[in-house]
Amino acid sequence: MADTFQIVIKKGPKSGSVVELTQEVITIGRETSNLLYINDHGLSRSHASLNRSGADYILKDLGSTNGTFVNGKAVSDSYTLKDGDLISLGEVVDLEFRKVSTSADSNATFVIPRRKNEDGTEILPTRADLEALKSKPESETHAEEHRASSVAGLKSCGTRKITASRKNWLRPNSSRMVQVGRISSRVRMAWLAWSKSGTRPSRMVT
């Protein structure tokens, strides 16, 4: 979004008022025909003008009687205003020029690191967390999100591995059980033959 511009009346009639600058040319003076009308006899009827030029406003003196000044210096022809410049019209009226940047507006996206309790419920961010997040560089917030997601992934992976190993250990193996059953029956048959004959077999065939 483009920057916006304001004039704040610091001294003089309507002191404290804020004027949004939206027109291409804004005239200032004590006549009611001026877009910025200031009823003070220290101003000329058409005292000065603000002219939009791209992303700037240019201040021009319109041949005023008491002069136009920026930060205490007289403006003889024109001056490109900067944020915070103090415009003095004569000796009575002071105006502050403001350039309001909207690069970090309310539509900006912030990556909020996710935190969870031990029971798995998510912890909602507090106002203090959000304010601290706004002051951090975007790259730092992305790094925190990446670390949080990595730790969460490792925890879930470890849980899956442990659960799988327990299941494998508890799950009966049919082929293993059949093999054990066959060996047990052969041992029993060999024991019966040995007890009848009184001769111990030299090798048990499995």
N, C-alpha and C positions, 0 to 999 in steps of 0.2 A: 504494500500500500504506500501511496505518496505521503510525504510529510505535510503537516498542517501548520498554519501560522497564526499567531495571536498578537494583539496589542493590549497591554495592561496599563491602565491609567494609574501612574504612581503618585502624581501630584497634580492638583487642579480640580476643576469641576468633575463630578462623578468619579472621584478617586476610588480605586479598588475595582472598577469595572473592567471586564475582559471582553474584548472585541475580536470575533473570529474573522480572519481575512480570507475571503472567498472570491472577491472580484479581481479582475485583471488590473484595474486602475481605481485607487481609492484616494479621494481628495480630502484634505484636512483643513478646517478653518472655522471661523465663527459665524459664517452664513449657514442657514438651514439647508441650502442646496447641496452641501458637502456630505459625502457618505459618512465621514467621521466628523460629526458636528460637535464642536466644543465651544460653549458660550462663555468666552473670556475675552475681555477687551485687549489683552496683551497679544492676542493672535490677529493676524490679518484676515480679511474676508476669505481669501483663498491662500492659505499659508504654505502648505507643502502637499506632496502627493507620494503615494506608494504605488510603484509599478511592478507588476509581476513579470519576471524574466526567467523562464524555465523553472528551476527549483529554488529561485531566490526572489527577494523583493528589493527594489532599488528605491531609495529615498531621494526626492528632489525638492529643493526649495523653489517656491513659485514667486520669488521676488518679494518676500515678506519684509515688513518694516523692522521687526525685532530679531529676525534671523532664525535659522534652524541649526541645531548642534547635535552631534553624536559623541557621547562620552566626553563632553566638554570642548570638542573641536568643531569649528564652524563648517557647515556644508555649503560650499560656494556653488557647486553644480549638481553632482549626484554622488550617492554613496550606496554600495551594496551592503545591506544589513546582515549582521551575524546574530546568532542566538545570544540573548542577554544584552544587546546594545541598548543604551539609554538615550532616547531621543528627547531633546529639550526644545520646546517651541517658545521662543522668547525667554522670559525669566520666571514664568509662573507654572507652565505646564510641562510635566515630564511623562514620557511614555516608554515602556519597556517592550522591546521586540522579542518575541519568543518563537522558536522553531521547535515544534513538537514532533519528535520521531515516533513513528508507528510501526517500526520494524519488529518490535517485540510486543505485539498487541495481545488482546484477549483471546485471539484465535490460535496463538502459538501452542505447539504440542510439547508436552513435557513427559519424559519417560520416568514413571514412578517405580522405584524398586519394590518388589513384592516381598512382604514379610508374613510369616505364618507362626501361629502358636504351636505348642507341642501336640495339641489334638488335631492339627491340620486346618483350623479355621484361620482365615486371612485377617491380618491386622490392618485396619483402615488408617491412612495417613492423617496426621493432625495438621492444624493450620501452621504450626511452627515448621513441620516437615515440608509443606508446600512452599513457604516463604524461603526456606533454606535452599530448596530445589531451584527456585527462580534465579538465585544469585550464583548458581554453579554453571560452569561452561557446559554446553551440550555434550561434548565428547566425554566429560567426566560422568554425567548421568547415564550415558549409554554404557560406559565401562562398568558401573555399579550394577546395572540391569543384567549385563552379560555374566558378571561374577555370581550374582544371585541365582540366575537360571542354571549356571554350571553346577553350583553346589546342590541345588534341588535335583538336577539330573543324576548326579553321583549318588545321592541318598536313595532315590527311587531305584536306581540300577542295583545298588547293593542289596536293597530289600528284595528285589526280584530274584537275585542270585541265591540268597539265603532260603527264601521260600521254595525255590525250585529244588535246591539240594535236599531240603527236608522232605519234600514230596517224593523225590526219587528214593530216598532212604526208607520211607514208610510204604511206598507202593510195592506190593508183592510181585516177584518175578516168577512167572509160571514155569519157564524153562529151568530156572535154578531149582525150584521146588521139586520138579519131576526128577531132576538129576540126583538131588539129595535123597529122594524117596527110593530110587533104584539102588543107591549105595547102601542104604539102611537095610533093604530086603536081602541083599547079597551077604551083608555081614551077619544078619540073623541066620541065614541058611548055612553059612560056614560054621557058625557057632553050634548049630544043631548037629551037623555032621561030625564036628570035633568031639562033641559030648558023647555021641553014640559010639564012635570008633576009638576014642581015647587017644587019637593021634592028632597033634596040632598041625594044621596045614602049613607047609613051608612058605607059601606066598598066597596072598589073597588076590584073586583076580577080580578087578573092578570093571 
